[in-house]
């Protein structure tokens, strides 16, 4: 299944591409690529 890595700590966290029609939240500091991430995916 296709997925996008969204976070990594003790475990890796992914968004499954077949769930991308759902609502989501992208947060981060200024200049971290939030808008670019939305445009790319």
Biopython code that builds the backbone (N, CA, C, O; Angstrom):
import numpy as np
from Bio.PDB.StructureBuilder import StructureBuilder

atoms = [
    (1, "UNK", "N", (0.850, -1.174, 0.000)),
    (1, "UNK", "CA", (0.000, 0.000, 0.000)),
    (1, "UNK", "C", (0.897, 1.239, 0.000)),
    (1, "UNK", "O", (1.890, 1.288, 0.726)),
    (2, "UNK", "N", (0.555, 2.220, -0.798)),
    (2, "UNK", "CA", (1.338, 3.452, -0.865)),
    (2, "UNK", "C", (1.077, 4.301, 0.369)),
    (2, "UNK", "O", (-0.055, 4.405, 0.841)),
    (3, "UNK", "N", (2.147, 4.911, 0.884)),
    (3, "UNK", "CA", (2.024, 5.720, 2.086)),
    (3, "UNK", "C", (3.082, 6.812, 2.094)),
    (3, "UNK", "O", (4.080, 6.729, 1.379)),
    (4, "UNK", "N", (2.853, 7.845, 2.917)),
    (4, "UNK", "CA", (3.771, 8.964, 3.059)),
    (4, "UNK", "C", (4.228, 9.003, 4.511)),
    (4, "UNK", "O", (3.399, 9.001, 5.421)),
    (5, "UNK", "N", (5.521, 9.040, 4.733)),
    (5, "UNK", "CA", (6.064, 9.165, 6.086)),
    (5, "UNK", "C", (5.795, 10.573, 6.596)),
    (5, "UNK", "O", (6.189, 11.548, 5.955)),
    (6, "UNK", "N", (5.129, 10.693, 7.744)),
    (6, "UNK", "CA", (4.813, 12.015, 8.297)),
    (6, "UNK", "C", (5.533, 12.289, 9.606)),
    (6, "UNK", "O", (5.543, 13.430, 10.070)),
    (7, "UNK", "N", (6.129, 11.284, 10.207)),
    (7, "UNK", "CA", (6.824, 11.505, 11.468)),
    (7, "UNK", "C", (7.641, 10.296, 11.856)),
    (7, "UNK", "O", (7.339, 9.166, 11.473)),
    (8, "UNK", "N", (8.680, 10.556, 12.622)),
    (8, "UNK", "CA", (9.568, 9.474, 13.003)),
    (8, "UNK", "C", (10.083, 9.757, 14.407)),
    (8, "UNK", "O", (10.639, 10.826, 14.660)),
    (9, "UNK", "N", (9.908, 8.836, 15.296)),
    (9, "UNK", "CA", (10.407, 8.909, 16.659)),
    (9, "UNK", "C", (10.785, 7.499, 17.050)),
    (9, "UNK", "O", (11.643, 6.880, 16.421)),
    (10, "UNK", "N", (10.147, 6.990, 18.089)),
    (10, "UNK", "CA", (10.332, 5.585, 18.435)),
    (10, "UNK", "C", (9.720, 4.680, 17.375)),
    (10, "UNK", "O", (10.176, 3.556, 17.161)),
    (11, "UNK", "N", (8.680, 5.185, 16.714)),
    (11, "UNK", "CA", (8.048, 4.465, 15.609)),
    (11, "UNK", "C", (7.870, 5.422, 14.439)),
    (11, "UNK", "O", (7.887, 6.640, 14.621)),
    (12, "UNK", "N", (7.702, 4.882, 13.252)),
    (12, "UNK", "CA", (7.446, 5.700, 12.069)),
    (12, "UNK", "C", (5.937, 5.857, 11.904)),
    (12, "UNK", "O", (5.185, 4.905, 12.113)),
    (13, "UNK", "N", (5.497, 7.050, 11.532)),
    (13, "UNK", "CA", (4.075, 7.338, 11.330)),
    (13, "UNK", "C", (3.838, 7.689, 9.874)),
    (13, "UNK", "O", (4.589, 8.462, 9.280)),
    (14, "UNK", "N", (2.787, 7.112, 9.303)),
    (14, "UNK", "CA", (2.495, 7.278, 7.886)),
    (14, "UNK", "C", (1.064, 7.730, 7.674)),
    (14, "UNK", "O", (0.189, 7.476, 8.503)),
    (15, "UNK", "N", (0.830, 8.409, 6.545)),
    (15, "UNK", "CA", (-0.516, 8.646, 6.025)),
    (15, "UNK", "C", (-0.683, 7.697, 4.848)),
    (15, "UNK", "O", (0.148, 7.670, 3.941)),
    (16, "UNK", "N", (-1.746, 6.929, 4.865)),
    (16, "UNK", "CA", (-2.025, 6.028, 3.749)),
    (16, "UNK", "C", (-2.674, 6.823, 2.626)),
    (16, "UNK", "O", (-3.624, 7.570, 2.859)),
    (17, "UNK", "N", (-2.167, 6.667, 1.415)),
    (17, "UNK", "CA", (-2.656, 7.464, 0.291)),
    (17, "UNK", "C", (-4.118, 7.190, -0.036)),
    (17, "UNK", "O", (-4.802, 8.066, -0.564)),
    (18, "UNK", "N", (-4.605, 5.999, 0.266)),
    (18, "UNK", "CA", (-6.016, 5.722, -0.012)),
    (18, "UNK", "C", (-6.942, 6.419, 0.986)),
    (18, "UNK", "O", (-8.161, 6.368, 0.828)),
    (19, "UNK", "N", (-6.384, 7.066, 2.007)),
    (19, "UNK", "CA", (-7.164, 7.837, 2.980)),
    (19, "UNK", "C", (-7.018, 9.339, 2.770)),
    (19, "UNK", "O", (-7.502, 10.121, 3.588)),
    (20, "UNK", "N", (-6.359, 9.760, 1.686)),
    (20, "UNK", "CA", (-6.075, 11.174, 1.469)),
    (20, "UNK", "C", (-7.317, 11.991, 1.127)),
    (20, "UNK", "O", (-7.224, 13.216, 1.042)),
    (21, "UNK", "N", (-8.470, 11.366, 0.929)),
    (21, "UNK", "CA", (-9.692, 12.126, 0.685)),
    (21, "UNK", "C", (-10.342, 12.563, 1.997)),
    (21, "UNK", "O", (-11.399, 13.194, 1.991)),
    (22, "UNK", "N", (-9.721, 12.231, 3.100)),
    (22, "UNK", "CA", (-10.218, 12.595, 4.424)),
    (22, "UNK", "C", (-9.615, 13.921, 4.868)),
    (22, "UNK", "O", (-8.686, 14.430, 4.241)),
    (23, "UNK", "N", (-10.140, 14.466, 5.933)),
    (23, "UNK", "CA", (-9.589, 15.689, 6.505)),
    (23, "UNK", "C", (-8.273, 15.377, 7.208)),
    (23, "UNK", "O", (-8.063, 14.266, 7.694)),
    (24, "UNK", "N", (-7.404, 16.355, 7.256)),
    (24, "UNK", "CA", (-6.134, 16.188, 7.938)),
    (24, "UNK", "C", (-5.649, 17.516, 8.476)),
    (24, "UNK", "O", (-6.219, 18.565, 8.175)),
    (25, "UNK", "N", (-4.616, 17.469, 9.258)),
    (25, "UNK", "CA", (-4.022, 18.667, 9.838)),
    (25, "UNK", "C", (-2.528, 18.630, 9.589)),
    (25, "UNK", "O", (-1.859, 17.653, 9.927)),
    (26, "UNK", "N", (-2.011, 19.682, 9.002)),
    (26, "UNK", "CA", (-0.569, 19.822, 8.814)),
    (26, "UNK", "C", (-0.141, 21.019, 9.639)),
    (26, "UNK", "O", (-0.587, 22.140, 9.395)),
    (27, "UNK", "N", (0.718, 20.787, 10.608)),
    (27, "UNK", "CA", (1.173, 21.881, 11.465)),
    (27, "UNK", "C", (2.689, 21.939, 11.457)),
    (27, "UNK", "O", (3.361, 20.952, 11.157)),
    (28, "UNK", "N", (3.211, 23.091, 11.786)),
    (28, "UNK", "CA", (4.652, 23.275, 11.847)),
    (28, "UNK", "C", (4.998, 24.748, 11.909)),
    (28, "UNK", "O", (4.149, 25.613, 11.697)),
    (29, "UNK", "N", (6.233, 25.013, 12.196)),
    (29, "UNK", "CA", (6.715, 26.386, 12.306)),
    (29, "UNK", "C", (6.791, 27.037, 10.926)),
    (29, "UNK", "O", (6.740, 26.356, 9.901)),
    (30, "UNK", "N", (6.912, 28.339, 10.916)),
    (30, "UNK", "CA", (7.058, 29.094, 9.675)),
    (30, "UNK", "C", (8.279, 28.598, 8.906)),
    (30, "UNK", "O", (9.359, 28.427, 9.471)),
    (31, "UNK", "N", (8.086, 28.369, 7.606)),
    (31, "UNK", "CA", (9.200, 27.969, 6.751)),
    (31, "UNK", "C", (9.528, 26.492, 6.752)),
    (31, "UNK", "O", (10.590, 26.102, 6.267)),
    (32, "UNK", "N", (8.637, 25.651, 7.290)),
    (32, "UNK", "CA", (8.934, 24.217, 7.346)),
    (32, "UNK", "C", (8.335, 23.416, 6.201)),
    (32, "UNK", "O", (8.511, 22.199, 6.152)),
    (33, "UNK", "N", (7.620, 24.078, 5.262)),
    (33, "UNK", "CA", (7.141, 23.386, 4.069)),
    (33, "UNK", "C", (5.712, 22.896, 4.117)),
    (33, "UNK", "O", (5.352, 21.992, 3.363)),
    (34, "UNK", "N", (4.888, 23.460, 4.976)),
    (34, "UNK", "CA", (3.495, 23.020, 5.066)),
    (34, "UNK", "C", (2.750, 23.231, 3.753)),
    (34, "UNK", "O", (2.098, 22.309, 3.261)),
    (35, "UNK", "N", (2.833, 24.406, 3.189)),
    (35, "UNK", "CA", (2.137, 24.714, 1.937)),
    (35, "UNK", "C", (2.703, 23.899, 0.787)),
    (35, "UNK", "O", (1.945, 23.411, -0.051)),
    (36, "UNK", "N", (3.998, 23.745, 0.731)),
    (36, "UNK", "CA", (4.628, 22.945, -0.322)),
    (36, "UNK", "C", (4.142, 21.507, -0.242)),
    (36, "UNK", "O", (3.886, 20.884, -1.272)),
    (37, "UNK", "N", (4.013, 20.975, 0.959)),
    (37, "UNK", "CA", (3.507, 19.612, 1.131)),
    (37, "UNK", "C", (2.109, 19.480, 0.552)),
    (37, "UNK", "O", (1.814, 18.487, -0.113)),
    (38, "UNK", "N", (1.246, 20.452, 0.786)),
    (38, "UNK", "CA", (-0.112, 20.405, 0.235)),
    (38, "UNK", "C", (-0.109, 20.467, -1.280)),
    (38, "UNK", "O", (-0.885, 19.763, -1.926)),
    (39, "UNK", "N", (0.745, 21.293, -1.856)),
    (39, "UNK", "CA", (0.811, 21.412, -3.314)),
    (39, "UNK", "C", (1.350, 20.147, -3.963)),
    (39, "UNK", "O", (0.897, 19.774, -5.046)),
    (40, "UNK", "N", (2.300, 19.483, -3.332)),
    (40, "UNK", "CA", (2.933, 18.291, -3.910)),
    (40, "UNK", "C", (1.983, 17.111, -3.883)),
    (40, "UNK", "O", (1.936, 16.351, -4.851)),
    (41, "UNK", "N", (1.221, 16.927, -2.807)),
    (41, "UNK", "CA", (0.358, 15.767, -2.660)),
    (41, "UNK", "C", (-1.060, 16.143, -2.935)),
    (41, "UNK", "O", (-1.950, 15.295, -2.862)),
]
sb = StructureBuilder()
sb.init_structure("model")
sb.init_model(0)
sb.init_chain("A")
sb.init_seg("    ")
for serial, (resi, resn, name, xyz) in enumerate(atoms, 1):
    if name == "N":
        sb.init_residue(resn, " ", resi, " ")
    sb.init_atom(name, np.array(xyz, "f"), 0.0, 1.0, " ", f" {name:<3s}", serial, name[0])
structure = sb.get_structure()
